[in-house]
């Protein structure tokens, strides 16, 4: 999806999901109630297949946007020991990287805009989870819940950001 258009608009509501839901419902109606659309069985099944394909394609596009927005708020964990760092005379290892293109410049510029901050900043549920984690870590009954909230796992949507080192920038300082 990102290579189809020269300008991306990924920091927006995923409106593709609306058309995916509509096409999916049309496919279900065509398949199970062809009389409601005044179609015979064969035409209704063909229509259901077409609507189903549209629903899958638009659903994938909406899912891609949701995944992009979710990953803006999370950092992948990357660790390596000092022995794993490659050493050479002619070049210096700076970490995992990628080729920076115009697409990445546009995405960076989009995240700087004030109207995009709701997609960048952690939400109130994330802030609540961090507060509960700190409050409940010393309470014996609720300690297990705090431990689950602090665990970085694929099933935990409220996992804390990984330690990236350095000193975090303070707002206004």
C-alpha positions in Angstrom: 0.0 0.0 0.0 2.8 2.4 0.8 4.3 2.2 -2.8 1.0 3.0 -4.6 1.0 6.8 -4.1 3.7 9.4 -3.9 2.1 11.0 -0.9 0.9 8.9 2.1 -1.7 9.9 4.6 -1.3 7.4 7.4 -2.0 9.5 10.4 -5.8 9.5 10.0 -8.8 7.3 11.0 -8.8 4.0 9.1 -11.9 4.8 7.0 -11.1 1.7 4.8 -12.7 -0.4 7.5 -16.1 1.2 6.9 -16.1 0.1 3.3 -14.7 -3.3 4.3 -17.6 -3.8 6.7 -20.1 -2.6 4.1 -18.8 -4.9 1.4 -18.6 -7.8 3.9 -22.3 -7.3 4.8 -23.2 -7.1 1.1 -21.4 -10.3 0.5 -23.3 -12.0 3.3 -26.6 -10.7 2.1 -25.9 -11.8 -1.5 -24.9 -15.3 -0.3 -27.6 -16.0 2.2 -30.6 -13.8 1.0 -30.3 -13.3 -2.7 -34.1 -12.7 -2.9 -33.4 -9.4 -0.9 -31.3 -8.2 -3.9 -33.7 -9.7 -6.5 -31.0 -12.0 -7.8 -31.0 -15.7 -8.8 -28.6 -18.0 -6.9 -25.8 -18.1 -9.4 -25.6 -14.3 -9.8 -25.9 -13.9 -6.1 -22.9 -16.2 -5.4 -20.8 -14.3 -8.0 -21.7 -11.0 -6.4 -20.9 -12.4 -3.0 -17.4 -13.4 -4.2 -16.8 -10.0 -5.6 -18.0 -8.2 -2.5 -16.0 -10.6 -0.4 -12.8 -9.8 -2.3 -13.5 -6.0 -1.9 -14.0 -6.5 1.8 -10.8 -8.4 2.2 -8.8 -5.9 0.2 -10.2 -2.9 2.0 -9.9 -4.7 5.4 -6.2 -5.3 4.7 -5.7 -1.6 3.9 -7.4 -0.5 7.1 -5.5 -3.1 9.1 -2.2 -1.8 7.6 -3.0 1.8 8.7 -3.9 0.6 12.2 -0.7 -1.4 12.4 1.4 1.6 11.3 -0.3 3.8 13.9 0.1 1.2 16.7 3.8 0.7 15.9 4.4 4.5 16.2 3.7 4.1 19.9 5.9 1.1 20.5 9.6 0.5 20.1 11.0 -2.9 19.0 13.4 -4.4 21.5 17.0 -4.8 20.1 19.8 -6.2 22.3 23.3 -7.3 21.5 26.3 -8.0 23.6 29.6 -6.3 23.1 31.0 -9.4 21.5 28.3 -9.4 18.9 29.3 -5.9 17.6 31.2 -6.3 14.3 34.6 -4.7 14.3 36.4 -3.5 11.1 39.2 -1.0 10.2 37.3 0.7 7.5 33.8 1.1 8.9 32.0 1.7 12.1 28.9 -0.3 13.2 26.1 2.1 14.1 23.3 -0.4 14.6 20.5 -1.8 12.6 19.5 0.8 10.0 17.7 1.2 6.7 17.9 3.3 3.6 16.2 6.7 4.3 14.0 7.8 1.5 11.5 10.6 0.8 8.8 8.4 2.2 10.5 8.4 5.6 11.0 12.2 5.5 7.3 12.6 4.8 6.4 10.3 7.7 8.7 12.1 10.1 7.2 15.5 9.0 3.7 14.1 9.5 4.5 13.1 13.1 5.7 16.6 13.9 2.4 18.2 13.1 0.2 19.0 16.2 -2.9 17.3 14.9 -0.9 14.0 14.7 0.1 13.9 18.3 -2.9 11.8 19.3 -1.3 9.0 17.1 2.1 9.5 18.6 1.7 10.1 22.4 0.7 7.2 24.6 -3.0 7.1 25.3 -4.7 7.4 28.7 -5.0 3.6 29.0 -1.2 3.3 28.7 -0.7 6.0 31.3 -3.1 4.3 33.6 -1.3 1.0 33.2 2.1 2.6 34.1 0.5 4.2 37.2 -1.2 1.0 38.3 2.0 -0.9 37.8 3.8 1.4 40.1 1.1 1.5 42.7 0.4 -2.2 42.8 3.9 -3.6 42.7 4.2 -3.8 46.5 0.6 -5.0 47.2 0.6 -8.8 47.6 -2.8 -9.4 46.2 -2.4 -7.2 43.1 1.3 -7.9 42.6 0.6 -10.5 39.9 -1.5 -8.0 37.8 1.3 -5.4 38.1 3.8 -8.0 36.9 1.6 -8.8 33.9 1.3 -5.1 33.0 5.0 -4.7 33.1 5.8 -7.7 30.9 6.9 -7.0 27.3 5.1 -9.7 25.4 3.2 -9.9 22.1 -0.1 -10.4 24.0 0.3 -7.3 26.1 -0.9 -4.2 24.3 0.0 -2.1 27.4 3.7 -3.2 27.6 6.1 -0.5 28.7 8.6 1.0 26.2 12.0 -0.8 26.2 14.9 0.8 28.0 16.8 2.6 25.2 19.5 4.2 27.4 20.5 7.7 27.7 18.6 10.4 29.6 14.9 11.0 28.5 14.2 14.5 27.4 12.0 16.4 29.8 9.3 18.7 28.5 10.2 22.3 29.1 13.8 21.6 30.2 
